[in-house]
């Protein structure tokens, strides 16, 4: 969030986040995808979707 990846004008990309964390871009993408999936599943549960 702080890096700007999720901002409206998206001031950071995967490469920027990877560099800040000191890890590869593929690893960064995998971590973000996993985290986004967890957030979306929790949101679906919270909203009562029931499909998770």
One Martini backbone bead per residue (centre of mass of N, CA, C, O) as a GRO file, in nm:
protein
   52
    1UNK     BB    1   0.062   0.061  -0.024
    2UNK     BB    2   0.297   0.261   0.026
    3UNK     BB    3   0.427   0.224  -0.270
    4UNK     BB    4   0.156   0.244  -0.485
    5UNK     BB    5   0.018  -0.013  -0.616
    6UNK     BB    6  -0.298   0.065  -0.510
    7UNK     BB    7  -0.330   0.316  -0.647
    8UNK     BB    8  -0.500   0.502  -0.866
    9UNK     BB    9  -0.208   0.579  -1.022
   10UNK     BB   10   0.012   0.381  -0.990
   11UNK     BB   11   0.344   0.439  -0.873
   12UNK     BB   12   0.385   0.117  -0.872
   13UNK     BB   13   0.553  -0.182  -0.926
   14UNK     BB   14   0.680  -0.486  -0.900
   15UNK     BB   15   0.973  -0.392  -0.920
   16UNK     BB   16   0.963  -0.191  -0.682
   17UNK     BB   17   0.885  -0.394  -0.463
   18UNK     BB   18   1.116  -0.592  -0.501
   19UNK     BB   19   1.340  -0.393  -0.437
   20UNK     BB   20   1.245  -0.314  -0.150
   21UNK     BB   21   1.255  -0.632  -0.053
   22UNK     BB   22   1.484  -0.809  -0.202
   23UNK     BB   23   1.328  -0.951  -0.447
   24UNK     BB   24   1.182  -1.106  -0.684
   25UNK     BB   25   0.929  -1.063  -0.909
   26UNK     BB   26   0.797  -1.341  -0.890
   27UNK     BB   27   0.777  -1.351  -0.583
   28UNK     BB   28   0.612  -1.099  -0.552
   29UNK     BB   29   0.369  -1.188  -0.718
   30UNK     BB   30   0.301  -1.437  -0.548
   31UNK     BB   31   0.248  -1.288  -0.282
   32UNK     BB   32   0.025  -1.099  -0.387
   33UNK     BB   33  -0.170  -1.315  -0.491
   34UNK     BB   34  -0.211  -1.457  -0.221
   35UNK     BB   35  -0.309  -1.211  -0.059
   36UNK     BB   36  -0.548  -1.135  -0.241
   37UNK     BB   37  -0.700  -1.401  -0.207
   38UNK     BB   38  -0.745  -1.375   0.099
   39UNK     BB   39  -0.897  -1.110   0.098
   40UNK     BB   40  -1.131  -1.200  -0.090
   41UNK     BB   41  -1.230  -1.435   0.085
   42UNK     BB   42  -1.291  -1.264   0.337
   43UNK     BB   43  -1.492  -1.076   0.198
   44UNK     BB   44  -1.693  -1.293   0.115
   45UNK     BB   45  -1.754  -1.386   0.401
   46UNK     BB   46  -1.846  -1.109   0.510
   47UNK     BB   47  -2.078  -1.085   0.275
   48UNK     BB   48  -2.203  -1.389   0.238
   49UNK     BB   49  -2.132  -1.579  -0.005
   50UNK     BB   50  -2.016  -1.896   0.060
   51UNK     BB   51  -1.773  -1.995  -0.167
   52UNK     BB   52  -1.509  -2.065   0.041
   0.00000   0.00000   0.00000
